[in-house]
Amino acid sequence: MEGEWKQRRGKAVNHWGKMMNDELAAISGKYEELVGKLQERFGIANEEVKNHVDGFKQLVEQLKASNAKLAKAQKALGKQKKANRKPAKSKPPAKKRIRSRRIG
């Protein structure tokens, strides 16, 4: 959890609205600290908090997997669109103008 905590912190703020952003920043994704802070804030049993945190972790992982699939599909669609484009008509090269020199 610690590695991607900054990204997950925003989701956690939305998920556990009563917790302050500063508290989540101080936790830095440490599992036991998060469990302790949630237990203290909401007054629920340790096991129940762990279930909530584990469920949140699963939700984040599912979102990451969905985002990866979406990015892959968008990339494939972009390649498909590029392949289906008609090639641009090539114009003949412009004729060079020959300048005559005046002597004299």
C-alpha positions in Angstrom: 0.0 0.0 0.0 2.8 2.4 0.8 4.2 2.7 -2.8 1.1 4.2 -4.3 -0.3 5.9 -1.2 -0.5 9.4 -2.7 -2.8 8.1 -5.5 -4.8 6.0 -3.1 -5.1 8.7 -0.4 -7.7 10.7 -2.5 -9.8 7.5 -2.9 -9.5 6.9 0.8 -10.7 10.4 1.6 -13.8 9.8 -0.5 -14.2 6.3 1.0 -13.8 7.3 4.6 -15.2 10.8 4.5 -14.9 11.5 8.3 -11.1 11.1 8.2 -9.1 14.2 7.5 -6.7 14.4 4.6 -3.8 15.3 6.9 -4.4 12.2 9.0 -4.3 10.0 5.9 -1.1 11.8 4.7 0.6 11.1 8.1 -0.3 7.4 7.8 1.6 7.2 4.5 -0.1 3.9 3.6 1.1 1.9 6.6 -1.5 -0.8 7.1 -1.5 -1.1 10.9 -1.6 2.7 11.4 -4.5 3.0 9.0 -6.4 0.2 10.8 -5.7 1.9 14.2 -6.8 5.3 13.0 -10.0 4.0 11.5 -10.7 1.9 14.6 -10.2 5.0 16.8 -12.2 7.3 14.5 -15.2 5.1 14.0 -15.1 3.1 17.2 -15.4 -0.4 15.6 -13.6 -3.7 16.2 -10.1 -4.4 14.9 -11.3 -7.3 12.7 -14.1 -5.2 11.2 -11.7 -2.4 10.4 -9.3 -4.9 8.8 -12.2 -6.2 6.6 -13.0 -2.6 5.5 -9.3 -1.9 4.7 -8.9 -5.1 2.8 -12.1 -4.4 0.9 -10.8 -1.0 0.0 -7.5 -2.5 -1.1 -9.4 -4.9 -3.4 -11.5 -2.1 -4.8 -8.4 -0.1 -5.6 -6.8 -3.1 -7.3 -9.9 -3.7 -9.3 -9.9 0.0 -10.4 -6.3 -0.3 -11.4 -7.0 -3.4 -13.5 -10.0 -1.8 -15.1 -7.9 1.3 -15.9 -5.2 -0.8 -17.4 -7.7 -2.7 -19.6 -9.3 0.6 -20.7 -5.9 2.1 -21.6 -5.1 -1.0 -23.6 -8.4 -0.8 -25.4 -7.9 2.9 -26.2 -4.4 2.2 -27.5 -5.7 -0.6 -29.8 -8.6 1.6 -31.0 -6.1 4.3 -31.8 -4.0 1.9 -33.8 -7.1 0.6 -35.6 -8.2 4.1 -36.6 -4.7 4.9 -37.8 -4.6 1.7 -39.9 -8.1 2.5 -41.4 -7.1 6.0 -42.5 -6.8 6.6 -46.2 -3.4 7.5 -47.3 -3.0 11.2 -48.2 -2.7 11.9 -51.9 0.8 12.7 -52.8 1.4 15.8 -54.8 3.9 15.9 -57.5 7.1 17.8 -56.5 7.0 21.5 -57.3 8.8 22.6 -60.4 12.0 24.5 -59.8 12.2 27.9 -61.4 15.3 28.6 -63.3 16.5 32.1 -63.0 18.3 33.6 -65.9 21.3 35.8 -65.3 21.7 39.0 -67.1 25.0 39.7 -68.4 26.1 43.1 -69.0 
